[in-house]
């Protein structure tokens, strides 16, 4: 199995850290988040990882080339975005994507079973599968329902439940036919595939999942890793 890591973002929500180091090298525990990702992908059977680089990408390449020892049967390949291409457009810089492959953001700590995700994708005969996670959003305000200037309902500080993307996907190569040669975001790809009548599957997961893009999530991910290191492959 082959995987693509999207590691070209600027990580603006983690400034000032990300003014000097790229977000995939922000440490969770004793190692960068991307090292946790790569090692867990390898443990799941992935032997080739393509990394899409942009902001401060030289530091990522240097770290994995010189500062860390990875399994000898794991190959990392580096691909450069000369301009930001978006979460789907970045796949255009990766050559040879001719079989089913995983793609994921380079800032995710999770216990997701990648093998089960791929099996689900194949069972559904999907063109694209999105891993999703239940997330509750707390609204710290009173929410008013109204019609024609009259109040019809009032909910004080309600909670809203959503299924959100985990930033982890399974692609069939034909999905890339819908990615134009310009900056293109993943939500645009999903809509393009649906419009074309392609099957886009949704894989619901209860695995632990942390999108390490904010200081709060970074702290939660660090605590989870320290508490259950084996669950994350550490």
C-alpha positions in Angstrom: 0.0 0.0 0.0 1.1 3.5 -0.8 0.3 6.7 1.1 0.6 10.4 0.4 1.2 12.9 3.2 0.2 16.5 2.7 2.8 18.4 4.5 3.0 21.8 2.7 0.7 23.9 4.9 1.9 27.0 6.8 0.2 26.0 10.2 -0.8 29.6 10.9 -2.9 28.6 14.0 0.3 27.3 15.7 2.3 30.5 15.4 4.9 31.4 16.6 6.0 27.8 16.6 5.5 27.4 12.9 7.4 30.6 12.0 10.6 28.6 12.5 9.5 24.9 12.1 6.9 23.4 9.8 3.8 22.0 11.4 4.6 18.4 10.6 7.7 18.7 12.8 5.9 20.1 15.8 6.6 17.6 18.6 3.9 15.5 20.2 5.7 14.0 23.1 9.3 13.2 22.2 8.9 13.1 18.4 7.4 15.2 15.6 3.8 14.5 14.7 4.8 13.4 11.2 7.2 10.8 12.6 4.3 9.2 14.6 2.2 9.2 11.4 5.0 7.6 9.2 5.8 4.9 11.8 2.1 3.9 12.2 1.6 3.8 8.5 4.5 1.4 8.3 3.1 -0.7 11.0 -0.1 -0.9 9.0 1.7 -2.3 5.9 2.5 0.9 4.0 6.0 0.7 2.5 6.0 3.8 0.3 5.1 7.3 1.5 5.0 10.3 -0.8 5.4 13.6 1.0 4.1 16.8 -0.6 6.3 19.7 0.7 5.9 23.5 0.7 6.5 25.8 3.6 9.8 25.1 5.3 9.8 21.7 3.5 13.6 21.6 3.5 13.6 21.1 7.3 11.2 18.2 7.0 13.4 16.5 4.4 16.5 17.1 6.4 15.0 15.7 9.6 13.8 12.5 7.9 17.0 12.1 5.9 19.5 12.8 8.7 18.0 13.0 12.2 15.8 9.9 12.4 16.2 6.2 11.7 13.2 4.7 9.9 12.6 1.0 9.0 14.8 -0.1 6.2 11.9 -1.3 4.0 10.1 2.1 4.2 10.7 4.5 1.3 10.0 8.2 1.5 9.7 10.2 -1.7 9.7 14.0 -1.7 7.5 16.2 -4.0 7.5 20.0 -4.0 4.6 22.4 -4.4 6.2 25.5 -5.9 2.9 27.3 -5.0 0.2 26.2 -2.6 -2.0 23.7 -4.6 -4.6 22.9 -2.0 -5.5 19.6 -0.3 -6.5 17.9 -3.5 -4.4 19.8 -6.0 -1.2 18.8 -4.3 -1.7 15.2 -5.5 -0.9 16.4 -9.0 2.8 16.7 -8.0 3.0 13.0 -7.1 3.8 10.8 -10.1 2.7 7.2 -10.6 -0.5 7.1 -8.5 -1.9 4.2 -10.5 -3.4 2.0 -7.8 -5.6 2.5 -4.7 -3.7 4.8 -2.2 -4.1 6.5 1.1 -3.8 10.3 1.5 -3.8 12.2 4.7 -2.8 15.5 6.3 0.6 15.6 7.9 -0.6 16.8 11.3 -2.9 14.0 12.5 -2.5 11.7 15.5 -4.9 8.8 15.5 -5.5 5.1 16.3 -7.5 4.6 13.1 -7.2 1.1 11.6 -5.9 2.0 8.1 -6.4 -1.6 6.9 -10.1 -1.6 7.9 -10.5 1.7 6.2 -9.1 0.4 2.9 -11.3 -2.8 3.2 -14.4 -0.7 3.6 -13.4 1.4 0.6 -13.1 -1.7 -1.6 -16.3 -3.3 -0.3 -18.2 -0.1 -1.3 -16.4 0.0 -4.7 -15.9 3.7 -4.0 -13.9 6.2 -6.1 -13.1 8.0 -2.9 -13.6 7.3 0.8 -13.6 9.9 3.6 -12.8 8.8 7.1 -15.1 10.7 9.5 -15.4 11.2 13.2 -18.3 12.3 15.5 -17.7 15.8 16.9 -19.9 17.8 19.3 -19.8 21.6 19.0 -20.8 23.6 22.1 -22.5 26.9 21.3 -21.9 29.2 24.2 -24.8 31.5 23.3 -28.6 31.5 23.3 -29.8 30.4 19.8 -33.0 32.1 18.6 -35.4 30.6 16.1 -37.6 33.1 14.3 -40.0 33.5 11.5 -41.0 36.8 9.9 -39.7 38.8 12.9 -41.3 36.6 15.6 -39.5 34.3 18.0 -40.6 30.7 17.4 -38.1 29.0 19.7 -35.1 29.6 22.0 -32.3 27.2 22.9 -29.9 28.2 25.6 -26.3 27.1 24.8 -27.2 24.1 22.7 -24.8 21.3 21.6 -24.7 20.4 17.9 -23.5 17.0 16.7 -21.7 16.6 13.3 -19.7 14.0 11.4 -16.5 15.7 10.4 -13.7 14.7 8.1 -10.6 13.2 9.8 -8.3 14.4 7.0 -7.7 10.8 6.0 -8.8 9.4 2.6 -8.7 6.5 0.3 -8.4 7.3 -3.4 -8.9 5.4 -6.6 -6.6 6.8 -9.4 -9.6 7.8 -11.5 -10.6 10.3 -8.9 -7.5 12.4 -10.0 -9.1 12.9 -13.4 -11.4 15.4 -11.6 -8.5 17.4 -10.2 -7.6 20.4 -12.4 -4.2 21.8 -12.9 -4.7 24.7 -10.5 -5.1 25.1 -6.7 -7.9 22.8 -5.7 -9.3 21.9 -2.3 -10.6 18.5 -1.1 -14.2 19.7 -0.6 -14.2 20.8 -4.2 -13.1 17.4 -5.3 -15.9 15.7 -3.3 -18.5 17.9 -5.0 -17.0 17.3 -8.4 -17.1 13.5 -7.9 -20.7 13.6 -6.7 -21.7 15.8 -9.7 -20.0 13.2 -12.0 -22.0 10.4 -10.4 -19.0 8.8 -8.7 -19.3 6.9 -5.5 -17.9 8.8 -2.5 -18.0 6.6 0.7 -18.1 7.7 4.3 -16.2 5.6 6.8 -17.3 6.4 10.4 -14.6 5.8 13.0 -14.6 5.9 16.8 -10.8 5.8 16.9 -8.9 8.4 18.9 -8.2 11.3 16.6 -6.4 14.7 17.1 -6.0 17.3 14.4 -2.8 18.9 15.7 -3.5 22.3 14.2 -4.2 24.3 17.3 -2.6 24.6 20.7 -5.6 23.0 22.4 -5.5 19.9 20.2 -1.7 19.7 20.5 -2.0 19.6 24.3 -4.8 17.0 24.1 -2.8 14.8 21.6 0.3 15.0 23.8 -1.7 13.9 26.9 -3.3 11.0 24.9 0.1 9.9 23.6 1.7 9.9 27.1 -1.3 8.0 28.5 -1.5 5.3 25.8 1.7 5.3 23.7 1.2 1.8 22.3 -2.2 2.7 20.9 -0.5 5.3 18.7 2.4 3.1 17.8 4.9 5.0 19.9 
